[in-house]
Amino acid sequence: MLMGLLRDLLGLASSQTQTQRAGGPNSWTPALTQLASAAAPYRHADFAFLHSDYSPGSRVPCMDFTPFLVDCINRGDHQSIGGLMVELVSGNPGLGGGPDWAVRDAIGVLGIPFERYVTSPDARVFSEIRALFALATKGGGGREFWVTDEKASLFSWALACHPIEWLPAMVELRDKANSFIREMRKDTPYWVDFPLFEDSAWGVPSIVATATDEYFNALPIGARIHLLSLVQPKKGGRDSLLKGTTFAMRDLGVNPRQTADLLLGSGFCSSVIEASALESVWTKDELISVLSVSGVDFRKSWNKARMLEELQKAAPESVQQACEQHRTAAVKPEYLGYLQERLNHANQAAKAVSLLFYA
């Protein structure tokens, strides 16, 4: 049944390549049409599901589409999943043609038997894994190469609220991964120093469930990733919500314009109006310009922290305006320890997650 639907979807995608560009409203399912309305505030002018700040060729989603994908997976709506993938690659379908490969790859990962390698009392973990994998296929190429970027860490952050146990069949994935790495080492210098996987890669105990998990789990995947990024040691629980995301996060659909509202409304974070929260917002040269425009006396030899202290004293109105503009926020103290524990556990589990790329 899955293969038959896949053939139908590929036929639709192939016919679309005969037009100027694949996809478009006339090919959307009702679910995709509804999604396009939700994406409207963030979309590119010419591409309904791509980010307004990036070239369409980069395939950066304009918002977090994982809740949509999870819902489609649970309902068996593979046509809408295929339609979304067509849209995400429509600005750059690849050399020589249309978006057939994007549909094929996304639908294909839905059939991976993740249950052979992972178990959890929370069945949602499987639809979320499949949603993350389906979305990530938009990059093209083999999943084996996903270990070379941040996907494993970000996937692990996304799943950090789930109690997961790794099953004995993980040894099969370790053997496949190590075989691939050894083969790549023969011809590609990059892989020579890439470490092989050991049994300890999945020797990660399951998390101890707490009442807070329910609230963390209620956040969409993109907001979970954004929230855990705030408690990295270099951030200490505070940052600009609008400027604190990485490209790798945005490439998975974490749009801070969307997730900032979710995090501030979730109860995990609160707004912060303090100059110290702006340290990651400006480069030193930009901060010097702000100080000059605000009429603040300073020395160029000062570090940023010292400059921000002076800005707070001399021009608090500038600090308030900047904090509101950049949505500076902090994790509430009562949740900081919980989130740091979840982040640490997720980082430990990232190697196990990366082995799933070889399933």
C-alpha positions in Angstrom: 0.0 0.0 0.0 2.8 2.4 0.9 4.7 1.6 -2.3 1.6 2.1 -4.3 0.9 5.5 -2.8 4.6 6.4 -3.3 4.3 5.6 -7.0 1.2 7.8 -7.3 3.0 10.6 -5.5 6.0 10.3 -7.7 3.8 10.4 -10.8 2.2 13.6 -9.5 5.6 15.1 -8.9 6.9 14.2 -12.3 3.9 15.8 -14.0 4.5 18.9 -12.0 8.1 19.3 -13.4 6.6 20.0 -16.8 5.4 23.3 -15.4 7.5 26.3 -14.6 8.0 25.2 -11.0 6.9 22.1 -9.1 4.1 22.4 -6.5 1.8 25.4 -6.1 -1.7 25.8 -4.6 -3.5 23.9 -7.3 -1.6 20.7 -6.2 -2.1 21.1 -2.4 -4.3 18.9 -0.3 -6.7 20.6 2.1 -4.3 20.0 5.0 -1.5 21.6 3.0 -3.7 24.6 2.2 -4.5 25.1 5.9 -0.8 24.8 6.7 0.0 27.5 4.1 -2.3 29.9 6.0 -0.4 29.3 9.2 2.9 29.8 7.4 1.8 33.1 5.8 3.4 35.4 8.4 6.8 33.8 7.9 6.9 32.8 4.2 9.0 33.9 1.3 7.2 36.2 -1.2 7.3 33.6 -3.9 7.5 30.3 -2.0 4.7 29.5 0.5 6.7 27.3 2.8 10.2 28.7 2.6 11.9 31.2 4.8 11.6 34.9 3.9 15.2 35.6 5.0 16.9 33.0 2.8 17.4 32.1 -0.8 14.8 29.6 -1.9 17.6 27.4 -3.0 18.7 26.9 0.6 15.4 25.0 1.3 15.1 26.6 4.8 11.5 26.1 6.1 9.7 29.2 7.1 8.4 27.6 10.3 8.3 24.4 12.3 6.5 21.9 10.2 7.1 18.9 12.5 3.7 19.1 14.2 2.1 19.0 10.7 4.3 16.0 9.8 3.5 14.2 13.0 -0.2 14.7 12.4 0.0 13.5 8.8 2.0 10.4 9.9 -0.5 9.5 12.6 -3.4 9.9 10.1 -1.6 8.1 7.2 -1.7 11.3 5.1 1.3 10.6 3.0 0.0 12.7 0.1 0.3 15.9 2.2 3.8 14.9 3.4 4.8 14.4 -0.2 3.2 17.8 -1.2 5.1 19.6 1.6 8.4 18.1 0.5 7.8 19.2 -3.1 7.3 22.7 -1.8 10.4 22.7 0.4 12.7 21.8 -2.6 10.8 23.8 -5.2 13.4 26.6 -5.2 16.2 24.1 -5.7 14.9 20.7 -6.9 18.5 19.6 -7.8 20.3 19.0 -11.0 18.4 17.6 -13.9 14.9 17.8 -12.8 12.0 17.7 -10.5 11.2 16.9 -6.9 10.6 13.1 -7.3 13.5 12.3 -5.1 12.2 14.5 -2.2 8.9 12.7 -2.2 10.5 9.3 -2.4 13.0 9.9 0.3 10.5 11.5 2.8 7.9 8.7 2.3 10.6 6.1 2.4 11.9 6.9 5.9 8.4 6.4 7.3 8.8 2.7 6.7 12.0 2.4 8.8 11.4 0.0 11.7 12.6 2.3 14.4 10.7 0.1 16.9 13.4 -2.5 16.4 16.0 -0.3 17.9 14.2 2.0 20.3 11.4 1.4 22.9 9.5 4.0 24.9 6.3 4.0 27.0 5.4 7.1 25.0 4.4 6.1 21.5 4.7 9.7 20.3 8.4 9.2 20.1 8.1 7.1 16.9 6.0 9.6 15.0 8.3 12.4 16.1 11.4 10.5 15.0 9.8 9.8 11.6 8.8 13.5 11.3 12.4 14.7 11.9 13.8 12.1 9.5 11.3 13.0 6.8 12.0 16.8 7.1 15.7 16.2 7.1 15.6 14.4 3.8 15.0 17.7 2.0 18.8 18.1 2.0 19.3 15.2 -0.4 22.0 12.7 -0.3 22.4 9.6 1.9 21.4 9.6 5.6 24.8 8.1 6.3 26.3 11.6 5.9 24.0 13.2 8.5 26.6 12.2 11.2 28.8 15.0 9.8 26.6 17.9 11.0 24.4 18.8 13.9 21.3 16.7 13.1 22.0 14.0 15.7 22.3 16.6 18.5 19.2 18.5 17.4 17.2 15.4 17.0 18.3 14.3 20.5 17.3 17.7 21.9 13.9 17.3 20.3 13.3 13.9 21.9 14.7 14.9 25.3 11.3 14.8 27.0 10.8 11.1 26.1 12.0 8.2 28.2 13.9 6.1 25.6 15.6 2.7 25.9 18.0 1.4 23.2 17.5 -2.2 22.2 20.1 -4.9 21.5 19.5 -4.6 17.7 21.5 -1.3 17.9 24.6 -3.5 17.4 23.4 -4.0 13.8 23.4 -0.3 13.2 26.8 0.1 14.8 28.2 -2.5 12.5 26.7 -0.8 9.4 27.9 2.6 10.5 31.5 1.4 11.1 31.5 -0.5 7.8 30.5 2.7 6.1 33.1 4.8 7.9 35.9 2.3 7.1 34.9 2.3 3.4 34.9 6.1 3.3 38.3 6.2 4.9 39.8 4.5 1.8 39.3 7.5 -0.5 38.2 10.5 1.6 40.6 12.3 4.0 37.7 13.7 6.0 36.7 10.3 7.3 40.2 9.2 8.3 39.9 10.7 11.7 36.2 10.1 12.1 35.8 7.9 15.1 34.2 4.5 14.9 31.1 3.8 17.0 31.5 1.7 20.2 28.9 -0.2 22.2 28.8 2.6 24.7 27.2 4.8 22.0 23.8 3.5 23.1 24.7 2.8 26.7 22.6 5.8 27.9 20.2 5.2 30.7 16.6 6.3 30.2 15.6 9.7 31.7 13.9 9.7 35.1 10.4 11.1 34.4 9.2 14.2 36.2 6.0 16.1 36.3 7.7 18.9 34.2 8.0 16.5 31.3 4.3 16.9 30.5 4.8 20.6 29.9 8.1 20.2 28.0 6.5 17.5 25.8 3.5 19.9 25.1 5.9 22.2 23.2 6.3 21.6 19.5 9.6 20.1 18.5 11.1 23.4 17.2 10.3 25.1 20.5 11.9 22.3 22.5 15.1 22.7 20.5 15.1 26.4 20.9 14.4 26.1 24.7 17.3 23.7 25.3 19.6 25.9 23.3 19.1 28.6 25.9 20.5 26.4 28.7 23.8 25.6 27.0 26.7 26.6 29.2 27.7 29.5 27.0 24.3 31.1 27.4 23.5 30.3 31.0 19.7 30.4 30.5 19.3 33.8 28.9 19.6 35.1 25.3 17.9 37.0 22.6 15.2 34.7 21.4 15.3 36.3 18.0 19.1 36.1 17.4 20.1 33.1 19.5 19.3 30.3 17.0 21.9 28.7 14.7 21.5 28.0 11.0 21.3 24.3 11.7 18.3 24.9 13.9 16.6 27.2 11.4 17.2 24.5 8.7 15.0 22.2 10.7 12.3 24.9 10.8 13.1 26.7 14.1 11.9 30.2 13.2 12.5 32.4 16.3 9.7 34.7 15.3 7.4 31.8 15.9 9.1 30.0 18.8 9.8 33.2 20.8 6.0 33.6 21.4 5.7 29.9 22.2 8.5 30.0 24.8 7.3 33.2 26.5 3.8 31.8 26.6 4.9 28.4 27.9 5.8 29.5 31.4 9.4 28.2 30.9 10.8 31.7 30.1 10.2 35.3 31.0 11.3 38.5 29.3 14.4 40.2 30.6 15.1 43.9 30.4 18.8 44.1 31.3 21.8 45.2 29.3 23.7 42.0 30.2 21.1 40.0 28.2 22.2 41.9 25.0 25.8 40.6 25.0 25.1 38.1 22.2 22.9 40.6 20.2 25.7 42.9 19.0 29.2 42.6 17.9 31.7 44.9 19.7 31.7 47.3 16.7 27.9 47.3 16.7 27.8 48.0 20.4 30.2 50.9 20.0 27.9 52.3 17.4 24.9 52.0 19.8 26.9 53.7 22.6 27.8 56.5 20.3 24.3 57.1 19.0 23.0 57.0 22.6 25.6 59.6 23.7 27.3 57.3 26.2 30.9 57.9 27.2 33.1 54.8 26.9 36.5 53.5 26.0 37.1 51.3 23.0 39.5 49.2 25.2 36.5 48.1 27.4 35.1 44.6 26.8 31.5 44.2 25.8 30.3 43.5 29.4 31.8 46.7 30.6 30.3 48.7 27.8 26.8 47.2 28.5 27.1 48.2 32.1 27.7 51.8 31.1 24.8 51.7 28.6 22.5 50.4 31.4 23.6 53.3 33.7 23.6 56.1 31.1 20.8 55.1 28.7 18.3 52.6 30.3 15.7 53.6 27.7 18.0 52.3 25.0 18.5 49.1 26.9 14.7 48.6 27.2 14.1 49.3 23.5 16.8 46.9 22.4 15.6 44.2 24.8 12.1 44.5 23.5 13.2 44.5 19.9 15.4 41.4 20.3 13.0 39.6 22.7 15.7 39.0 25.3 14.5 36.3 27.8 15.7 34.0 30.5 14.7 30.5 31.6 12.8 30.8 34.9 15.0 29.6 37.8 12.6 26.9 38.8 13.1 25.2 35.4 16.8 25.8 34.8 18.0 22.7 36.6 15.4 20.5 34.9 16.3 21.7 31.4 20.0 21.5 32.0 19.6 17.8 33.0 17.5 17.2 29.9 20.2 18.9 27.8 23.0 16.9 29.3 21.1 13.7 28.8 20.3 14.6 25.2 23.9 15.3 24.5 24.9 11.9 25.9 22.3 10.2 23.7 23.3 12.0 20.5 25.6 9.2 19.4 22.8 6.7 19.8 20.5 8.9 17.8 23.1 9.2 15.0 23.2 5.4 14.7 19.5 5.5 13.7 20.7 7.3 10.5 22.0 3.9 9.3 18.7 2.1 9.9 
